[in-house]
Amino acid sequence: MTGAPLGASFDPDRIAALRPQTGGPPPGTPPPARFATTRRTWSRAGILTLTFLVLLYAIEMVDALIDYSIDRTAGIQPRDADGLDGILFAPLLHGGWDHLIGNTLPVLILGFLTLATGIRRGLAATAIVWIVAGAGTWLTGGENTVHIGASSLVFGWLTYLICRGWFLRQAGQIALGLVVLVLYGSLLWGVLPGQDGISWQGHLFGAMGGLLAGWVLSSDERRHRRQSRTGAPLSPR
C-alpha cells in the first residue's frame, strides 16, 4: 500500500449515510447517548398520544353539547360525495362517551407504541392507516350508514406493530409484535361482519392500512437486506 489518502469509497461518514435509518439512534452510538435518544423519543410519543386523546375528549364534549350533530354530518357516508369529508374527520368522532371510553386504552397504548418506533415513522404509519381505512369504508360501507370512531386507527396500529418486526427482521420489534398480538390479537375478530352498529369495514381497512404501512415504511431495510445478500453496492436514494 502507498501513503495516498483513502478515496471516497472508504469514507466512513459516507458509508454510514448510505445505511438505512430505522428511527432509532445510529449504530455505534454510546449507551448513554442511545438511552437519551430513546427516552426523548418515548417522551415525545407520550406527549403526542396524550394530546390526541385530549383532542378526542374535547371534540366529544362539544359534540354532546350540540346533540351529537357533528357525528351525523362529519362521519363517513359511503359512496356519498358529501360523506368524503368523513375520511378526514371520522376517526376524531365517537357515538357517545361509552364509545370513546372503550377506545381510550387501545388508543393510549397502541398509539404510543406506534410513535415510539420513531416519531416521523409513526406519524407516517398513522397517516397511511387513516387514509386507507377511510377510503375503504367510504367505498364498501352499507347504504344509509355513517361510520365514525378511532377504532379504525386502533386496528391499523395493531397490525402495523405486529407485522413491522417481521418486515424489518429485528428481534426486538418481533418480540414487541408478539406481545401486542397476545394482548390485543383478539380484537382482529372485529374485521369480520356480524355485530350490528359496528363498522367492521373501518376495522378491516384500518388493519389493511397497518399492513400497508408496515410494508411501505420498511422498504429501505428490505432493500438493504437484498443488497447485502447479493453483494450489490449500496447507492444513495
C-alpha positions, 0 to 999 in steps of 0.5 A: 500500500502507498501513503495516498489518502483513502478515496471516497469509497472508504469514507466512513461518514459516507458509508454510514449515510448510505445505511438505512435509518430505522428511527432509532439512534445510529449504530455505534452510538454510546449507551448513554447517548442511545438511552437519551435518544430513546427516552426523548423519543418515548417522551415525545410519543407520550406527549403526542398520544396524550394530546390526541386523546385530549383532542378526542375528549374535547371534540366529544364534549362539544359534540354532546353539547350540540346533540351529537350533530357533528357525528351525523354530518362529519362521519363517513357516508359511503359512496356519498360525495358529501360523506368524503369529508368523513375520511378526514374527520371520522376517526376524531368522532365517537357515538357517545362517551361509552364509545370513546371510553372503550377506545381510550386504552387501545388508543393510549397504548397502541398509539404510543407504541406506534410513535415510539418506533420513531416519531416521523415513522409513526406519524407516517404509519398513522397517516397511511392507516387513516387514509386507507381505512377511510377510503375503504369504508367510504367505498364498501360501507352499507347504504344509509350508514355513517361510520365514525370512531378511532377504532379504525386507527386502533386496528391499523396500529395493531397490525402495523406493530405486529407485522413491522418486526417481521418486515424489518427482521429485528428481534426486538420489534418481533418480540414487541409484535408478539406481545401486542398480538397476545394482548390485543390479537383478539380484537382482529375478530372485529374485521369480520361482519356480524355485530350490528352498529359496528363498522367492521369495514373501518376495522378491516381497512384500518388493519389493511392500512397497518399492513400497508404501512408496515410494508411501505415504511420498511422498504429501505431495510428490505432493500438493504437486506437484498443488497447485502445478500447479493453483494450489490453496492449500496447507492444513495436514494 
